């Protein structure tokens, strides 16, 4: 089956309101297609489309400003999927379809974050960049609130199922909008994300790992007032302990201690 020139391929996921498929165009470029189960369910995808359009617009504004003022780009746009189209398809009973592309990454190498968390444990240094990506993504919404002169930030609800991960290239990508909540400070959101990481990390006995684990446990218990502050604190300690440089995705299957890197697993 084809939709707007996209060959719809295998189903890779499903929620109560929509199904998720892989697709590819005539140049074999892969996309993700979300297809509403009913006409009424399309409202969920319409809200998602509005959210991703907003994120893309503001991400482009930040990139343009940074490049003109500082000659650099923080690449916030790498943290979330790019909405290519959102439309109602008459051939599908006017059910809404959202078409998404992944930013600067091979879709075939992406893995659901929730699946990796469920099946593996990671070491402390691997968790640094994952937690850092979370903090950077959520700080994007703090920047958005500041740009709108608002003291209240609309943070995305934290759901591991909303993310894909490309371990080798250190990519964490938000591709599903489960909703958002307004809050003045980031405290509870930071606690929730840090607990997710604490449960995932298998820390070793070294002093560096223990100091790092102490910080993320503190995040999980006490939170912070903003993701910007938490992000800075995280990388200050990581730089002190290990330096800021590439480190491969190091993991073992849950219940084992046979450590591997992502290169060894592929």
C-alpha positions as CSV (number, residue, x, y, z in Angstrom):
1,X,0.0,0.0,0.0
2,X,1.2,3.5,-0.8
3,X,0.3,6.8,0.9
4,X,1.4,10.0,-0.8
5,X,4.2,8.2,-2.5
6,X,5.3,6.4,0.6
7,X,5.3,2.6,0.6
8,X,3.8,1.5,3.9
9,X,5.8,-1.4,5.3
10,X,5.7,-3.4,8.5
11,X,3.8,-2.4,11.6
12,X,6.2,-1.6,14.5
13,X,4.0,-0.4,17.2
14,X,0.5,0.3,18.4
15,X,-1.4,2.5,21.0
16,X,-5.0,2.7,21.9
17,X,-5.5,5.5,19.3
18,X,-3.1,4.7,16.4
19,X,-0.8,2.2,14.7
20,X,2.8,2.8,13.9
21,X,4.4,1.7,10.6
22,X,7.7,2.0,8.8
23,X,7.6,3.4,5.4
24,X,10.0,4.4,2.6
25,X,9.9,6.7,-0.4
26,X,11.1,6.0,-4.0
27,X,14.7,6.8,-2.8
28,X,14.4,4.3,0.0
29,X,14.5,7.0,2.6
30,X,12.7,5.6,5.7
31,X,9.9,7.4,7.6
32,X,7.5,6.6,10.4
33,X,3.8,6.6,9.8
34,X,1.3,6.9,12.5
35,X,-2.3,6.0,11.4
36,X,-5.3,6.8,13.5
37,X,-7.5,3.8,14.2
38,X,-10.7,5.8,13.7
39,X,-11.7,9.2,12.4
40,X,-12.2,10.4,16.0
41,X,-8.8,9.1,17.1
42,X,-7.3,11.6,14.6
43,X,-7.6,14.3,17.2
44,X,-4.7,12.8,19.1
45,X,-2.5,12.9,16.0
46,X,-3.6,16.5,15.2
47,X,-2.4,17.6,18.7
48,X,0.8,15.8,18.2
49,X,1.3,17.5,14.8
50,X,0.8,20.9,16.4
51,X,3.4,20.1,19.1
52,X,6.0,18.9,16.6
53,X,5.4,21.9,14.4
54,X,5.9,24.2,17.3
55,X,9.1,22.4,18.4
56,X,10.5,22.5,14.9
57,X,9.8,26.2,14.5
58,X,11.4,27.1,17.8
59,X,14.3,24.8,17.2
60,X,15.0,26.6,13.9
61,X,14.8,29.9,15.7
62,X,17.4,28.9,18.3
63,X,19.7,27.5,15.6
64,X,19.5,30.6,13.5
65,X,20.1,32.9,16.5
66,X,23.1,30.8,17.7
67,X,24.7,30.6,14.3
68,X,24.4,34.4,13.7
69,X,25.5,35.4,17.2
70,X,27.9,32.7,18.3
71,X,28.8,30.8,15.1
72,X,27.6,27.5,16.5
73,X,24.5,25.3,16.7
74,X,23.5,23.3,19.8
75,X,21.4,21.1,17.5
76,X,18.2,21.0,19.6
77,X,16.5,19.7,16.4
78,X,18.4,16.4,16.8
79,X,16.4,15.7,20.0
80,X,13.0,15.3,18.3
81,X,11.5,13.8,15.2
82,X,10.7,16.1,12.2
83,X,7.0,16.2,11.2
84,X,6.9,15.8,7.4
85,X,3.1,15.9,7.0
86,X,-0.1,15.5,8.9
87,X,-3.2,14.8,6.8
88,X,-6.5,12.9,6.6
89,X,-6.5,10.2,3.9
90,X,-9.8,9.7,2.1
91,X,-8.7,6.2,1.1
92,X,-8.4,5.4,4.8
93,X,-11.8,6.7,5.8
94,X,-10.4,10.2,6.5
95,X,-8.3,8.8,9.3
96,X,-5.4,11.1,10.2
97,X,-1.8,10.1,9.3
98,X,1.3,11.7,10.7
99,X,4.5,11.2,8.8
100,X,7.8,11.6,10.7
101,X,11.4,11.6,9.8
102,X,14.3,11.0,12.2
103,X,16.9,13.8,12.3
104,X,20.4,13.0,10.9
105,X,20.2,9.3,11.9
106,X,19.5,6.0,10.2
107,X,16.0,4.9,11.2
108,X,17.1,1.2,11.0
109,X,19.6,1.7,13.8
110,X,17.0,3.2,16.3
111,X,15.7,1.1,19.2
112,X,12.8,1.8,21.5
113,X,14.2,3.3,24.7
114,X,11.7,1.4,26.8
115,X,12.8,-1.9,25.3
116,X,16.5,-1.3,26.0
117,X,15.7,-0.2,29.6
118,X,13.6,-3.3,30.1
119,X,16.2,-5.8,28.7
120,X,19.6,-4.3,29.7
121,X,21.7,-2.6,32.3
122,X,24.1,0.1,31.4
123,X,27.3,1.4,33.1
124,X,27.6,4.8,34.7
125,X,29.5,6.5,31.9
126,X,27.0,5.4,29.3
127,X,24.1,6.8,31.4
128,X,25.8,10.2,31.5
129,X,25.0,11.1,27.9
130,X,21.5,9.6,28.0
131,X,20.6,11.6,31.1
132,X,22.3,14.6,29.5
133,X,20.1,14.3,26.4
134,X,17.0,14.2,28.6
135,X,18.0,17.3,30.5
136,X,18.9,19.1,27.3
137,X,15.6,18.2,25.7
138,X,13.5,19.4,28.7
139,X,15.6,22.5,28.9
140,X,14.4,23.3,25.4
141,X,10.9,24.0,26.9
142,X,12.4,26.3,29.5
143,X,14.0,28.3,26.7
144,X,10.6,28.3,24.9
145,X,8.9,29.7,28.1
146,X,11.5,32.3,28.5
147,X,11.1,33.4,24.9
148,X,7.4,33.8,25.5
149,X,8.1,35.7,28.8
150,X,6.3,33.0,30.7
151,X,7.2,31.9,34.2
152,X,5.3,28.6,33.7
153,X,6.9,25.9,31.5
154,X,4.9,23.3,29.6
155,X,7.0,20.2,30.1
156,X,6.3,17.0,28.2
157,X,4.9,14.2,30.3
158,X,7.8,11.7,30.9
159,X,7.1,8.4,29.2
160,X,10.0,6.1,28.1
161,X,7.8,4.9,25.3
162,X,8.0,8.3,23.7
163,X,11.7,7.9,22.8
164,X,13.9,6.1,20.4
165,X,17.6,5.7,21.0
166,X,20.6,5.2,18.6
167,X,23.3,4.1,21.0
168,X,26.4,4.2,18.8
169,X,25.9,7.9,17.8
170,X,24.6,9.0,21.2
171,X,21.2,9.9,19.9
172,X,18.0,10.1,22.0
173,X,15.0,11.1,19.9
174,X,11.5,12.1,21.1
175,X,9.0,10.9,18.5
176,X,5.7,10.6,20.3
177,X,3.6,13.2,22.1
178,X,1.8,11.8,25.2
179,X,0.8,15.2,26.5
180,X,2.3,17.9,28.6
181,X,1.9,19.6,32.0
182,X,2.5,23.1,33.1
183,X,4.8,23.8,36.1
184,X,6.9,26.6,37.5
185,X,9.9,24.4,38.4
186,X,11.3,21.2,37.0
187,X,11.6,19.4,40.3
188,X,9.2,16.5,39.9
189,X,10.1,15.9,36.3
190,X,13.8,15.7,37.2
191,X,13.0,13.2,40.0
192,X,11.1,11.0,37.6
193,X,13.7,11.0,34.9
194,X,16.6,10.4,37.4
195,X,14.7,7.4,38.9
196,X,14.5,5.9,35.5
197,X,18.2,6.2,35.1
198,X,19.0,5.0,38.6
199,X,17.0,1.8,37.8
200,X,19.0,1.3,34.6
201,X,22.5,1.8,35.9
202,X,24.7,-1.0,37.1
203,X,27.4,1.0,38.9
204,X,30.8,-0.5,39.6
205,X,32.7,-0.2,42.8
206,X,35.1,2.6,41.8
207,X,35.0,6.0,43.5
208,X,34.1,7.7,40.2
209,X,31.0,5.6,39.7
210,X,29.9,6.0,43.3
211,X,30.2,9.8,43.2
212,X,28.2,9.9,40.0
213,X,25.6,7.5,41.4
214,X,25.3,9.8,44.4
215,X,24.5,12.7,42.2
216,X,21.8,11.0,40.2
217,X,20.3,9.6,43.4
218,X,20.2,13.1,44.7
219,X,18.4,14.2,41.5
220,X,15.9,11.4,42.0
221,X,15.2,12.4,45.6
222,X,15.5,16.2,45.6
223,X,15.1,17.2,41.9
224,X,16.3,20.7,40.9
225,X,14.6,24.0,40.0
226,X,15.4,23.8,36.3
227,X,16.7,21.3,33.8
228,X,19.3,23.9,32.7
229,X,20.8,23.9,36.2
230,X,20.6,20.1,36.4
231,X,22.3,19.7,33.0
232,X,25.1,22.0,34.1
233,X,25.6,20.2,37.3
234,X,25.6,16.8,35.6
235,X,28.3,17.7,33.1
236,X,30.4,19.6,35.6
237,X,30.8,16.3,37.6
238,X,31.2,14.1,34.5
239,X,34.0,16.4,33.3
240,X,35.7,16.2,36.7
241,X,35.4,12.4,36.8
242,X,36.0,11.3,33.2
243,X,36.3,14.3,30.9
244,X,33.8,15.1,28.2
245,X,34.5,12.8,25.3
246,X,33.0,10.0,23.3
247,X,32.3,6.8,25.3
248,X,30.7,3.7,23.6
249,X,27.4,2.3,24.7
250,X,28.3,-0.2,27.4
251,X,25.7,-2.7,28.5
252,X,24.9,-6.1,29.8
253,X,21.6,-8.1,29.6
254,X,19.7,-7.8,32.9
255,X,20.6,-10.7,35.2
256,X,24.1,-11.1,33.7
257,X,27.5,-9.4,34.0
258,X,28.7,-10.0,30.5
259,X,29.5,-6.5,29.5
260,X,29.5,-5.5,25.8
261,X,29.7,-2.4,23.7
262,X,27.2,-1.6,21.0
263,X,29.9,-2.3,18.4
264,X,30.3,-5.8,19.7
265,X,26.6,-6.4,19.6
266,X,26.0,-5.4,15.9
